[in-house]
Structures are given as structure tokens and as C-alpha cells.
Amino acid sequence: MSTSKIVGLLKKEVVLGLRNVIFPWAIVAPLLITVVMSLLTGVFFARPPRLGIYAPGETQVIQLARETGAMRVLQYSSAEALKDAVSQGVIDVGVIVPDGFDEAVKSGEKTTLRAYVFGESFSRNRAVIATTFGNVVRQIAGRELPLSVETVTVGEGALPIRERLFPFIVLLAAFFGGLLIPSASMIQEKQRKTLDAVMVAPVTPAEVVAAKMVVGFLVSVVTCVLTLAINRAFGAYPWHLLLAVATAAAMASAIGALAGIFLSDMATLLALWKSGALVLFFPALVYLFPKIPQIIAKFFPTYYVLEPLVQITKANVDFGAFWTNVYIGLVLDVLLLMLVFSQVKRLGYRVK
Amino acid sequence: MSWRVIKSLVKKDVIQFFSNKFYAVITVLGLVFYIAIYFALPKTIDDKLSIGFYTKLSMARALAVINAQEVNVIRANSVDELMRMVKEEKIVAGFVFPDVIPVSSQGAPTVTVKVYVPADMEQEMRDAMAYVAKELLNAEAGYFLNIESENEVVGVDLAGKQIPPSKRMIPVFIFLILMAETLGLANLIAQEIEQKTIHALLVTPATVADILTAKGITGMLTSFVPALLLTWATIGFGHFVPIIVLLLAGTLFTIAVAFLVGSLGKDLMSTLMWGALVMIILLLPTANVLAPGTLTSWVKAIPTYYFVDPLHRVISFNAGLEGIWKGIAVLLGSALLLFILSNAALRRRFQ
């Protein structure tokens, strides 16, 4: 295999690929699903309370409210902007903190706050904002009891819905473009007979496949990183994360290349994507439904690329489990690549 | 224009539309699927905060404060009962308060309040529950703040009577039905161009105007009828006039989109892909119907905002024509603009 020839083919793949509608889709689809998922969790599950504050003077309220972590706090530059945000539902409650508020509460002087409440906001969000804001004011006024809070979790296993959905989104980001781009590209070239034309040029089938896999790999990495960025899930170990992403992207592009070698039309590819999705995404389903025993997920190859990705984005990383799964994932990648390159001759036979 | 020719063309297009199994199936299955989901979704929504507590304190003052905020409060007889209530999801959090209220003075020992929460509770809510617990105990101790709050509810106050997800989903489902049929119509146009049957048609007495009008009528039949059926199956015959007017305006807009996508697409795959990309952009305004405030004012630049938002206001807030006519005007104006653009693009491709 010649690297310079692969680079040449890679340029062709990127230029022609950008004209192909599958290319933008490979990037858009996982990001779109991220947005839709978070939107639907907002519809069917509680949305975090959102407080807006307009404070014309100096006050500690904004900083202390942000430090609570109990609500999202947004600052506005005018009372009109605050009210507009409430009317659009951007925030549940908008509070105007008057000038000299902090001094007034410290001295116990009676103070009046003006608040706008979004009519469609949930009662629970209003209650949380009212009590949390009250606590913030207490801190400024110095009128609070010497209390500490110990939070105890009842029950085990179930993570918040957003965390359970995350593995599915990441896996989709890695596999959608990574798998579909090399496979669709090869199938389209077969259908348009352009692959036959390429085969009579001084390039080997292996170089053609390698170039297509590299494009799939790069798209997979980019989409995965974008998805992690949207989900604010970079974690504390970016190089480890990149390794985990690369392992997943390599697996996706190798499976895509295999599909491209064996399949001859788009309809079969789409049918395979739909039916094979269960096999690819089963490990993500185990995260989504914790009642499914995790041991079953270990029988699926994607588990070994998904688990390190999920592990490394967490606060407490189990590096023992991380490296074990990365090594298994890399071994699977190598096996898949060997399978791909042992089958590339199938493409070459077309012109013999 | 010859209406006899148009009638024949419509007949041909409808047969062609339903001969494509993909679009025929998504028309029927989509309708059944959306209706089934609507009936499966909850018809009510409990938006109140439900909490429980266990203590030997009376908590009379704290309860007076918390009840004013429409919070459901249950007193447990033991810590075990409190934990069970959390496990069974009867309450979102359970507080164990000390039996004696601590003294607030410098050097006084800190007292711990235990907060029991379910494992799947988001971190923000866990933090919020800690503040609720603190606030309750401060209120019980009589630590009131000398603050008065003047509250103004912006919009219709839905506290305690929120719009259920099933109702919020209707405008989205109607929109999806319209857009799915749009893809079908776009595919018809793309096929006509790709298979060069358009040239065969143009040597008959049919003119370009006849062909486009027939396609428009086909689109009207395949989009408007399923959308109307979905509306009737879910919300019945209420709001008849505004719904019909909105659906007609929405259908005209989606037909214009179909013409534009059809002029871009080459085959089923590319029409589907380009159409779906356009559909995603047009779908964005539904985010604000599902979860208000998700997207800010810029979303108003997308014409479909003037379809889903008025539809939501008719279905959920009983808005009449007088409250939505501006939206309808914007929608029709956008449709006209798209028709002019797509007409030019299609005429170019037909030649």
C-alpha cells in the first residue's frame, strides 16, 4: 500500500463526499438526535428551574444564586429584557433586584422585590426558585441557622435519564457517519461503475478501501467530539477520551468498509443498518434500561468501545476497567481490519 | 389551463404517489402511529413538588410558608416510612429534621438535616432539595426575611393545570404528517424530471402550469386529508374554523416546500435526504411548543413557527382566528415566495 496514493484517494473522497447528501447527514443526524433527546427529556421529565435576574446596582445575589447549583441563573441588562425572557419561557422566574438590596437585607430594612413568573412554568420550579432564592438572601442577611445537609440516595442503580441516554447518543455519533460513509461511498461507486474506473488506475483495492475508511474514521471522530462538546462531557482526561473515541471510530469505519465490500445496493445497506442497529446499539440499551444485566452487553463488540467512552467522561474513572476495555476494543479493531483487508480482493475481481 | 387535463394528471399523480410503497406506508402507518402515541401519552400532568418529612417538631410555621407555594407535603411517622415513600415515588424527597431547632449564634454547633432522594434524581434537583430543607427549618425557627415580593404572572397562569405532553405533541404530529407527505410529493416531481416523463407530458396538451397545478392538488389531497383526520381523531371537531384555515395555509406552505425540494432532488434517496434536511430546519419551531423557551426569538424567522405556534394556541389556549391571523398571513406570504422560487427552478429543470 502506498501512503501517497491513499492521500490522493482521500482528497478525492472528501471533495466528492462533500457533494454527497449522506456526508452532511452523517454529521447532522447525531447532533440532531442529541438535541431531540434533551428536548424530549425536557418535555417528559422535569426541566431544571431557570431564574433570571436584573440588578441595576451592586449585589452578591447573582453570584450566590449561581453557586447554589440548584437552578440555572441568567443575568439580564434591563427589566424589559428580563420580562421578555419570561414571556418567551426562557426563564421560569425573573427577579428585579433593586439598587442597595444587599445593604437593606443586612440591616433588616423592609425591601420589595418585583418578580415576573412565566405562566407555563411548573409549580415545582417556582417553589424551588423561591426557596433557593430565599436561602441566598439569608446568606447575605446573615439570618440563617447553623445547618448542614446530608443527602442520602435511596435505591441503587438508576442514573438520571440524561446520563442513561448519553451512551446511546455517543455510540450513534461514532457509528452513524463512521459506518455509513465508507459503506455508502463504496456501494455508490459500484452502482455508478466508477469503482471499476478507479481499479484500472495504478491503485490497489486495499488503497481504495483504506482511503474510504479514513474518511469514515475522521467524520466519526469529529461527530463524536462535537457530540461530547454539546453534552459537556469531555471529562478530565482529554487524551484518554480521544483514544476511546478513536477506538470507536476505527470499529465503525471497519464495519462500514465490510458492508461496502459485501453489499451492492443502498436499499440493502439501509435495511442492514435498521436490522443491525440492535446489535450495534444493544450495549447502549443496557445503560438506558438498568434492569437488563450488564453481562449481556459484554457479548457485543461495541461494548468495548462504548464503556471506555462512558467511563472516561465520568468524574471517578476506574482506570483498570478503562484500559482493559480499550485493549479489547483495539484487538477487535485489528481483527476487523484484518477481515476487511482479507476481503478487499472482492472489489478487485470486478475488473478482472 | 385545462381542468380536464389537470383532473387526469391528478389521477395519475395520486396513483403514482401510492404506488411508491415507502410513502404509501408512511402515510398510513404515520397516521396510526401518531394517533396511538397520542392516546398512550398521559392526559394530565402533576407539576407540584411533593415532599415528605419526619420530625418531632410541629413544623406549623414551615408548613404555612411551603403551602403558600403549592407544594404537596406529607408527614411520615418514621424514617423507614419516609424512605419507602421516596422509593415508591410518592414524594421526590424526604427530609429528616432534628427534634430541636438549633440556636443561631456564633460558635453554636451545626445540626445536620438528612435529605433522602431517589437514585435517578438529577444533581440540580438534589441541590435544590437541600435548600428546600434548609428553608423549611429556618421558617420553622421563625427566621423570616423582611422582604415583600410583587409577583406578576406573564401569560396564562397554568400552575397546577399544565398542558399535558399529549396535547403539546398534537401540533408536532400534524406538522410531521404534512412534511412526510411533502417528501412524497417532492419525490413525484423529482421522478418526473429524472425519468424524463415530464418531456413526454409536455408534448401532450398539458402545459407546465397544468402539471404544477395538478401536483399542487395532489399534494393538497395527500397532505391535508391525513392532517385533518389526525386532528379530528385527537382533539375532535372543536376549533373547527381556525383549525381548517391553519391546515389549509400549512398545506399550501408545505406544497411550496415540496416543489422546491423536488426541483433539487434527483431520486428517492436524494429527495429523502435533502427533504429531511429542510424538514429539520422547519421542525425547529416545534421545540418551543414542546418546551417553551427552548429557542429564543430567532426561531420566528422560520416560517413554520407561524404554523405550529398558532396551532398550539388554538389547541391549548382556545385561540380564535382573530388571535392567529397574523401568523396565517406570514405563512401564506412565505408560501407565495417559495412558490415563485420553486416555479422558476422547476420551469428551468422542465426545459
Interface residues (C-beta under 8 A of the other chain):
Chain A: V21 I22 P24 W25 V28 L32 V35 L39 L40 G42 V43 F44 A46 R47 P48 P49 R50 T68 G69 A70 M71 R72 K83 A85 V86 S87 Q88 G89 V90 I91 V105 G108 E109 K110 T111 T112 L113 R114 A115 Y116 V117 F118 G119 E120 S121 F122 S123 R124 R126 A127 V128 A130 T131 T132 G134 N135 V137 R138 A141 R143 E144 L145 P146 L147 S148 V149 E150 T151 V152 T153 V154 G155 E156 G157 A158 L159 P160 I161 R162 M266
Chain B: D47 K48 L49 I66 Q69 E70 V71 M83 V86 K87 V92 G94 I101 P102 V103 S104 A108 P109 T110 V111 T112 V113 K114 V115 Y116 V117 P118 A119 D120 M121 E122 Q123 E124 M125 R126 D127 A128 M129 A130 Y131 V132 A133 K134 E135 L136 L137 N138 A141 Y143 L145 N146 I147 E148 S149 E150 N151 E152 V153 V154 G155 V156 D157 L158 A159 G160 Q162 I163 P165 R168 M269 S270 M273 W274 A276 L277 I280 A287 N288 L290 A291 P292 G293 T294 T296 S297
